Amino acid sequence: MKVIIAGGGIGGLTTALSLHRIGIDVKVFESAAEVRPLGVGINLLPHSVRILTHLDLLDKIANISVETKELVYANRFGQFFWSELRGRFAGYKWPQLSIHRGEFQLLLWSEVAKAIGRENLRSDCHLTSFDQDDMKVTATFVRKSTGEVAAVEESDLLIGADGINSEVRKLLYPGEGGIVYSGNVLYRGTARIGPFLTGASMAMIGSLRQKMVVYPIEQGADQNGSQLINWVANLKEPEGSNLEVRDWNRQGDKDQLLDIYKDWKFDWINVPEMIRQTHTGIFEFPMSDRNPVNRWTFGRVTLLGDAAHPMYPIGSNGASQAILDADALTRALTTGPDPVRALNIYDAERVPATARVVLQNRQKGPDFIMDLMEDRFPGGFTQAEIPHEELATVMKNYKEVAGFDIESLNAKG
C-alpha cells in the first residue's frame, strides 16, 4: 500500500513514521520551501507521549524538552487557586512535555527522512488538486514560488495534514467558508528570565478577558541563572474590532502589552519583566478554529490534525490530538486489506472525539475555572473561599473529554 501525506507538520510527520512502522510506503509533501524551527512552545500531553514512546521517540524528545511537574492557576493578583501534578508526577505512565514547536518539528522531520528516505520527504510541494477513482488517488503539487508543477503522484490514499488553511479540506468542502474567529487575540513570545516556581511549572494567570500562560521550554537555568520561558498572552478584543484572521507573521506591539500587564508583578513571577526580556519577536494571532464537520473521509481521501479539527489552544491539546489521529489512522489500516474501509473506521473513531474537544474548548475547556474565579471573586479571595470540589470537577471532566483521564489512559499500556 502507498500513502501520500500532504503536510509536513507534527501530525503529518508522526503519521508518516507510524505508517512506515507497519510496512506502508509513505511519501510526504510539505508546502514550505524550507522547514525551519518556527513558532514557540507547545505541550505534549501523556496520551500523545504514549504514542511517541511507542515510536521510540521519547528519549530524543526528552533531550530537547522540559518534563512538566505541575500546572497552577492564579488570578490577576497572582493568588493561586488550583494546583495539580502533571504527567508522571501525577501517576501517569508517560510524562507531559513542554517543547519548542519548531524544534519538535525538525526532530520529526529528521526521523522521517531516516525512516522513509529523504527522496520521499519533499519540501516546496503545495497540493493544488487531486482526483480519485475506485483504484487510486492522484495528487498534483506545485512549487509555490513559481507555480510550476513539482510532482504528480498516484497512491492508494491521500492524507490531508496541511493545517488550518488546508487545501485538501477546501477541495472536500468547497462551500465551507472561512475560519471562525473567537474574538480573542494571542500574543506569543519567549524570554530568558529566572526560573519560576519549580522550574518545570506551567502557570495560567488571570481570566479569559486577560490571560497569561507561562512555562519553560528549556531544562534548567543557564550560566546566568536564566531559563527560556514560553509565554502566551490572551486578550479579549474590544467590541466592534475589525480584526481579521491571519497567519503568525504579524509582529505584536511590545509597548502595548507592557502597559496592559504593567501591574502583574508577583512574588513568584514578574510578567512585565518577562515581556520586556522578549527579544525574538512577539507574534500576534487571532485565536480561531473551524466548525466541526461530520466526516473527514471521502473515498480514498481523509483529513488529519489541524486540517481536520483546528481548535483553540486551550487545554494544551492541539498537537496532542493530531498525534492521536496518526495512531488511530495507523490502527485502522491494520484491520484489513481494504484502505477505504480503514479510513471509515478512522473517521468513526476520531471525528466525534475531536469534535467534543473543539466544542469544549469553545466553552473555555479547563480554563473555565479562571473566569469562574474572576467572576466570583473579582477583588481576590481567601483560601477558605476557594471552591475546590467545583474546580476539581471541571478539571476531571476535561481530561475525560480530551482522552487523558489517568485511569483509562494507564490501562492502555
C-alpha positions in Angstrom: 0.0 0.0 0.0 1.2 3.5 -0.8 0.0 6.6 1.1 0.6 10.3 0.2 0.6 12.8 3.0 0.1 16.5 2.2 1.7 18.4 5.0 4.9 18.0 6.9 3.9 19.4 10.3 3.6 17.5 13.5 0.5 15.5 12.5 1.7 14.6 9.0 5.2 13.6 10.1 4.0 11.5 13.1 1.6 9.7 10.7 4.5 9.0 8.3 6.6 7.4 11.0 3.6 5.4 12.3 2.6 4.1 8.9 6.2 3.3 7.9 6.5 1.1 11.0 3.6 -1.1 9.8 5.1 -1.5 6.4 3.2 1.1 4.4 5.0 3.0 1.6 4.8 6.7 2.5 5.6 10.0 0.8 5.3 13.4 2.5 4.9 16.7 0.6 5.4 19.9 2.5 4.2 23.3 1.2 7.1 25.3 2.7 10.2 25.6 0.7 12.4 25.2 3.8 11.5 23.6 7.2 12.8 25.9 9.9 12.3 25.9 13.7 9.5 28.4 13.6 6.9 29.0 16.3 7.1 28.9 20.1 6.2 26.4 22.8 3.6 23.6 22.8 2.8 20.9 25.3 2.6 17.2 24.6 0.1 15.5 27.0 0.6 12.0 28.3 -1.9 10.4 25.8 0.2 11.7 22.9 3.6 10.9 24.6 2.4 7.3 24.9 2.2 7.1 21.1 5.5 8.9 20.6 7.1 6.4 23.1 5.8 3.5 21.0 7.5 5.2 18.1 10.8 5.1 20.1 11.0 8.9 20.2 10.6 9.6 23.9 14.4 9.8 24.8 15.1 12.1 21.8 12.2 14.4 22.6 13.1 14.4 26.3 16.5 15.8 25.4 15.0 19.0 23.9 12.0 19.5 26.2 11.0 20.0 29.8 9.1 17.4 31.7 6.2 19.4 33.3 5.9 18.8 37.0 2.8 20.8 37.8 0.0 23.0 36.5 -1.1 26.0 38.5 -3.8 28.6 38.1 -3.7 32.0 39.6 -5.9 35.1 39.4 -4.7 38.6 38.1 -3.4 39.3 41.6 -1.1 36.3 41.5 -3.2 34.3 44.0 -3.1 30.6 43.4 -6.5 28.8 43.4 -5.7 25.5 41.7 -2.6 23.3 41.5 -2.1 19.7 40.3 0.8 17.5 39.4 1.1 16.6 35.8 2.4 13.6 33.7 4.5 11.0 35.6 4.5 13.3 38.7 0.7 12.7 38.8 0.9 8.9 38.3 0.6 8.7 34.6 2.9 6.1 32.8 4.0 8.9 30.5 5.2 12.4 31.0 3.8 15.7 29.9 6.5 17.6 27.9 6.9 21.3 27.1 8.8 21.8 23.9 9.5 24.4 21.2 7.2 23.5 18.3 9.8 24.2 15.7 12.5 22.1 17.4 10.0 19.2 17.7 9.0 19.5 14.0 12.7 19.4 13.0 13.3 16.3 15.1 10.3 14.6 13.4 11.5 15.7 10.0 14.9 14.2 10.6 13.4 10.9 11.9 11.0 10.7 8.9 13.9 11.3 6.5 15.9 8.5 8.0 12.9 6.2 8.0 11.4 6.7 4.6 14.4 8.2 2.7 15.0 11.9 2.1 13.8 11.5 -1.5 10.3 10.7 -0.1 10.2 13.8 2.0 9.6 16.7 -0.3 9.5 20.4 0.5 8.2 23.3 -1.7 5.4 21.0 -2.8 2.0 22.6 -2.4 -1.1 20.5 -3.1 -3.4 22.1 -5.6 -5.8 19.3 -6.7 -6.5 15.6 -6.6 -8.6 13.1 -8.5 -9.7 9.6 -7.4 -11.4 6.5 -8.7 -12.1 3.0 -7.4 -8.4 2.0 -7.6 -6.3 5.1 -6.7 -6.0 8.8 -6.0 -3.8 11.2 -8.0 -2.5 14.3 -6.4 -0.9 17.3 -8.0 1.7 19.5 -6.2 3.2 22.8 -7.4 6.1 25.0 -6.2 4.5 28.0 -4.5 7.4 30.2 -5.5 6.9 29.6 -9.3 3.6 27.9 -9.8 5.3 25.1 -11.8 4.2 21.5 -11.3 6.6 19.9 -8.8 5.0 16.4 -8.7 2.0 14.3 -9.8 1.7 11.3 -7.5 -0.6 8.2 -7.5 -1.3 6.4 -4.3 -3.9 4.2 -2.5 -4.7 7.0 -0.1 -4.2 10.8 0.3 -4.0 12.2 3.8 -4.6 16.0 4.1 -2.5 17.1 7.1 -1.9 20.5 5.7 -3.1 22.7 8.6 -5.9 25.1 9.4 -5.9 26.5 5.9 -5.9 23.0 4.3 -6.1 22.8 0.5 -7.4 19.3 0.9 -10.2 20.4 3.1 -11.1 23.2 0.7 -11.4 20.7 -2.1 -13.6 18.4 0.1 -15.7 21.2 1.4 -15.6 24.0 -1.2 -18.5 25.9 0.3 -17.4 25.7 3.9 -16.4 29.3 4.3 -13.7 30.8 6.4 -12.0 30.2 9.7 -14.1 31.1 12.8 -12.6 33.9 14.9 -13.1 33.7 18.7 -12.8 37.4 19.5 -9.6 36.8 21.4 -6.1 37.6 20.2 -3.0 35.6 21.2 0.4 37.2 21.6 3.3 34.7 21.9 6.9 35.0 22.6 9.9 33.6 24.5 12.1 35.2 27.1 15.1 34.4 29.2 14.3 35.1 32.9 15.0 33.4 36.2 13.1 30.1 36.7 9.7 30.4 38.4 8.1 28.0 41.0 9.6 24.5 40.4 11.5 25.4 37.3 9.2 22.9 35.5 5.8 24.5 36.2 3.1 25.6 33.8 1.1 28.6 35.0 -2.3 30.0 33.9 -2.9 33.5 35.2 -5.9 35.9 35.1 -9.1 35.2 33.2 -10.0 34.8 29.5 -10.5 38.5 29.3 -6.8 39.0 30.1 -4.8 35.9 30.5 -1.2 34.9 30.6 0.2 31.3 30.1 3.9 30.7 31.0 6.0 27.6 31.1 9.7 26.7 30.5 10.8 25.0 27.3 14.5 24.6 28.3 15.8 22.4 31.0 17.3 24.2 34.0 19.0 27.6 34.1 21.9 28.7 32.1 25.2 30.2 33.5 23.4 33.5 34.0 20.7 31.9 36.1 18.1 32.3 33.3 15.8 29.8 31.7 14.0 30.0 28.3 10.3 30.7 29.1 7.5 30.4 26.6 4.6 32.9 27.2 1.2 33.4 25.6 -0.9 36.5 26.3 -4.6 36.1 25.6 -6.6 39.3 25.3 -10.3 39.8 24.6 -10.7 42.3 21.7 -13.0 45.3 22.3 -16.5 45.2 20.8 -16.5 46.4 17.2 -12.9 45.5 16.4 -12.4 44.6 12.8 -9.5 42.2 13.3 -9.3 39.5 10.6 -7.9 36.0 10.8 -4.4 35.8 9.5 -1.1 33.9 9.9 1.6 34.1 12.5 3.8 36.5 10.7 2.5 39.8 12.2 4.5 41.3 15.0 2.8 42.4 18.2 3.3 45.7 20.0 5.6 45.1 23.0 4.9 48.5 24.5 1.1 47.9 24.3 1.5 44.6 26.1 3.8 46.1 28.7 1.1 48.7 29.5 -1.7 46.1 29.7 0.3 43.8 32.0 2.2 46.5 34.0 0.6 45.6 37.3 1.2 41.8 37.0 4.3 41.7 39.3 4.1 38.8 41.7 6.5 37.4 44.2 6.8 34.2 42.0 7.0 35.8 38.5 7.3 39.3 37.1 5.2 39.3 33.9 6.1 42.8 32.6 9.8 42.0 33.0 9.3 38.7 31.1 7.6 40.7 28.2 10.5 43.2 28.4 13.1 40.5 28.1 11.4 39.1 24.9 13.9 39.7 22.1 13.0 37.1 19.5 9.8 38.9 18.4 6.2 38.8 19.7 3.7 37.2 17.3 0.1 38.3 17.1 -2.6 35.9 16.0 -6.4 36.0 16.3 -7.5 32.8 18.2 -9.5 30.8 15.7 -10.9 27.4 14.8 -13.3 25.8 12.4 -16.8 24.3 12.9 -16.6 20.6 13.3 -17.7 18.6 10.2 -19.5 15.2 10.3 -16.9 13.4 8.2 -13.3 13.8 7.0 -13.2 10.8 4.7 -14.3 10.9 1.1 -13.3 7.7 -0.7 -9.6 7.4 -0.6 -9.0 10.9 0.9 -9.2 11.9 4.5 -8.1 14.7 6.9 -5.8 14.8 9.9 -4.7 17.2 12.6 -5.5 20.9 12.1 -6.8 20.3 8.7 -9.5 18.1 10.3 -10.1 19.8 13.7 -8.4 23.1 14.3 -9.1 24.1 17.9 -8.4 26.9 20.3 -5.1 26.4 22.2 -6.9 25.7 25.4 -6.0 22.6 27.5 -2.7 22.1 25.6 -4.4 19.8 23.2 -3.8 20.8 19.6 -0.6 18.9 18.7 -1.6 16.0 21.0 -4.9 15.4 19.1 -3.0 15.3 15.8 -0.7 12.6 17.2 -3.8 10.7 18.4 -5.1 11.0 14.8 -1.9 9.4 13.5 -2.3 6.5 15.9 -5.9 5.9 15.1 -5.3 6.0 11.4 -2.5 3.5 11.7 -4.6 1.1 13.8 -7.4 1.3 11.3 -5.1 0.4 8.4 -4.2 -2.8 10.3 -7.8 -4.1 10.4 -7.8 -5.5 6.9 -6.8 -5.1 3.2 -9.4 -2.5 2.2 -7.9 1.0 2.7 -11.3 2.8 2.1 -12.9 0.7 4.9 -10.0 1.6 7.1 -10.5 5.3 6.5 -14.1 5.0 7.5 -13.1 3.2 10.7 -10.7 6.0 11.5 -13.4 8.6 10.7 -15.9 6.8 13.1 -13.4 7.0 15.9 -11.8 10.4 15.6 -14.5 12.7 14.1 -16.8 12.6 17.2 -13.9 12.5 19.6 -12.2 15.6 18.3 -15.5 17.5 17.8 -16.1 17.2 21.5 -12.7 18.7 22.2 -13.2 21.6 19.8 -16.6 22.4 21.3 -15.4 22.0 24.8 -12.5 24.4 24.1 -15.0 26.9 22.8 -16.7 26.7 26.2 -13.3 27.5 27.7 -12.3 23.9 28.5 -10.4 23.6 31.8 -9.8 27.4 31.7 -13.4 27.8 32.6 -12.2 27.9 36.2 -10.3 31.1 35.5 -13.5 33.0 34.6 -15.4 31.3 37.5 -12.9 32.7 40.0 -12.7 36.1 38.4 -16.5 36.5 38.2 -17.0 35.2 41.8 -14.0 36.9 43.4 -13.1 40.0 41.3 -11.2 41.6 44.2 -9.4 38.4 45.2 -10.2 35.6 47.7 -9.2 33.9 50.9 -8.0 30.3 50.8 -11.2 29.3 52.6 -13.3 30.7 49.8 -11.8 28.5 47.0 -14.4 26.0 45.7 -12.0 23.1 45.5 -14.6 20.4 44.6 -16.2 22.5 41.9 -12.8 23.2 40.3 -11.8 19.6 40.5 -15.0 18.5 38.7 -14.2 20.9 35.8 -10.6 19.6 35.5 -11.6 16.0 35.7 -14.3 16.4 33.1 -12.0 18.0 30.6 -9.4 15.2 30.9 -12.2 12.7 30.1 -13.4 14.6 27.1 -9.8 15.1 25.8 -8.9 11.4 26.4 -6.3 11.6 29.1 -8.0 10.7 32.3 -5.4 8.8 34.2 -7.3 5.5 34.8 -8.3 5.0 31.2 -5.0 6.0 29.7 -2.8 4.0 32.1 -4.9 0.9 31.3 -3.9 1.1 27.7 -0.3 0.4 28.3 
